[in-house]
Amino acid sequence: MSGGVLVIAEQREGTVSKATWETVAAAVGLGEPVSAVVPGARKHAEAAAQALAAASLTEVVALEHDALGVYTADGYVTALAAFIQRRGPSHVLAAHTYQARDFAPMLATRLDRALVSDCVGISRGDTGVIFRRPMFQGKVVASVVVEGPAPHFATIQIGAFRSDAAPRGKAPAPVTTVPAELDGCVIRQRSETPFRETKQTVDLTQAERIVAAGRGVKASEHIALVRELAEALGAEVAASRPVCDAGWLPLDRQVGSSGQTVAPKLYVALGISGAIQHVVGMKDARIVVAINRDADAPIFEIADYGIVGDLFEVVPALIAALKA
């Protein structure tokens, strides 16, 4: 491969992340051949590569090494830098996950190349590829054109592209297993097992339905009502920052500029005013339903459906209707 777009896939125990499929959708929009590389131990890297082969890609490479079985920035940067130098892509894309935020800046620096992070759009203009990324907590969106030699690096905001927009080919993409150029002695870090709150907990970025609680819920004892609605909808529970700051829900349930960025099919906002710090984390939800007693709340400006009323009257009625 020389030129084209390279997607760095993210996998856990052989399962490709939804954010990776979104990144593939973004890459295809550049109109160049797209390939993907899946770092990991051989078993998991190959399993994830086979799954990713369903996309219309030029090639999927399982970049395998025992030292990549557990994520470390040192291991990923060393292995990927050598691989990218051999392949010579024009652009390297990765999902803007916590893992990519850790290694992508180091990887771009190792190769002395530019990185545009947290992109929400990519297009081609007269001056080349234009990356669009939010700034000042989402108040403006900047258009960035990268100067200097290829490859140019970018991370894609979760939810900015739809995972189901990644094309699936009639024939699977060819899969190749390549040993990583990596000496285990360069790894200076030791990673802990990824945190999981409970066995049932899922990453909010992967949830198809979310019920989020805001300051309008008023007290911790009312979170039970939020959970009941979420259960009736088969949804995950999330919150705005004031709810997490008050300790009513754990911090890993926070959505917004200082929390997670989500893009579910359905987002139900209960008692959330719609401050920009929260909106930047959920604005790409496909359908937004807002319930708030303040008819002038900013959340109604982005809501597809809005109910002006007391959530303590509306939510029990919704639960009853759903159970019926």
C-alpha positions, 0 to 999 in steps of 0.5 A: 500500500502506498497512499490511501487512508489507513484506519487504526481499528480498536478491538477488545478480546477480538470484538471491533468497537462501534467507534471503529466502524464509524471511523471507517465510514468517515474514511470512505468519504475521502474517496481514496482506497481504505485499509485498516490495521488491527493491533493486538495479540494474534488470536484477538487481532485476527478475529477482529480483522476477520470481522472488519473484513465485512467492510468494503476495504482494500485490505485488513491487516492483523498487526500481531505481537504478544506484547500487544495483547494488553494495551500500552501506549509504548507498544502501540506507538512502536508497532504502528510507527514502523507499520505506517512507515512501511505502508506510506498512507496519505491519512491515518484515522482513528476513533477519538476514544480514551485509548486513541487520545493516549497513543495518537499524539505520541504516534504522530509526534514519533513520525513528526506529523500533524494530528487533528483531533476530535473531528466531526467532519471531513471533506475535500476542498481546493486546498486539500482535505478539510477537517472540521473540529469543535472548539471552545466547548462546541461554540464554534467549528473550525475548518483545518487544512493540514500542511506538511508531508503525509501521512496526516493524522486525525481522530474522529469524534464518536457519533459524528458518523454513523456506524451503519454507513460503513459500506459492506462489500459483497466479498470480504476484504482480504485479511493479512497477518503481519508480525509487529516490529516490536521489542518488548523491552521498549514497553515501560508501562504496565496496564491494569485490567479495563475498568467495568463497573458491573457485569451488566454495565456497557460503554455509554458510547455503545448504547442505542437508547439513553435516559439522562437525568439533569438538575431538574430531577431535584434529589438522589431519591428520584434517580429511581424514577429515571432508572424505571423509565430506562428499564421500560425503554431498554435504555442506559442511564446517564446524567448531566454534570450537576447530577454527577457532581452531586453524587447522585450517579457515578462520574462514568455516567456523565455526558458532555464536554467533561464526560462521554460523547454519545450518539444513541438512536434515542436520547431522553433528557429529563430535567436537563436545561441544555447547556452547551457543555452537555449538548456537545456530548449528545447532539448527534443522537438520532432522536432527542426527546426532552421533558422540562417544565421550562418552555424556554429551556435551550434543550428544546432547540435541538429536541425532536420531541419536547414535552413542557411539563413536570417530569414527575407527572410525565415520566410515570405516565410514560412508564405506565404506557410503555408497560401497557 
